[in-house]
Amino acid sequence: MLTERKQRAADRYCESRAHGSLMRDTRNTRRSTTMNFLTDLLAGVVHFVGWLV
């Protein structure tokens, strides 16, 4: 059984880990959205060039 002091420390650790994961997920989502846009744009350009040929 944890003492009250150790329990508070464990709770703070879990909260900081949860917040860090949330921040990483937000960054990865933004990066993923940007990469999807660039990939779609490149695919459109290649498709258009293929249509011209």
Sequence and secondary structure as in RCSB ss.txt:
>XXXX:A:sequence
MLTERKQRAADRYCESRAHGSLMRDTRNTRRSTTMNFLTDLLAGVVHFVGWLV
>XXXX:A:secstr
   HHHHHHHHHHHHHHHHHHHHHHHHHHHHHHHHHHHHHHHHHHHHHHHHH 
